[in-house]
């Protein structure tokens, strides 16, 4: 499973790095989450500069895509040339968006009138884009999921592993990253959030 973690200028570190770290717990099974950006280097909202691992066009060939948020998402959402570079296929790919990343999904036409999650700051912009925003940390419709709140990135990663591999793999990955003394509770919470959106036997080939 090759995963593109879309990371733009002004990105939120929690969105890109937390999700990528959890997903990369699956390396032994051939998974790899790549920081995927439109430029060779991107700087976060807090001044952390990183080098991309894959160009933005990698999103079209990846098995799964996560779209993180950032302070410049509204600019990106209004940039037709940039949006044209993001080619996604929910029939083939697992696609997740975090916070203002949901605005990009809306602009790409991948949400429509389905309920979606986002952060409180982005909520009015997503509503203006014609999306029904719900007060929840995570929701999925088929192969497309959205999450709201920085730490909801764990739910996107949990869902993606459960869908792309197995529930047991998702539980193991979350158990590893969970705080000591809270591991069982953290795993149970993550699974409780994503379980309603996991169809029996719905795993896709990793």
Order of alpha helices (4+ residues) and beta strands (2+ residues): beta-alpha-beta-beta-beta-beta-beta-alpha-alpha-beta-alpha-beta-alpha-beta-beta-beta-alpha-alpha-alpha
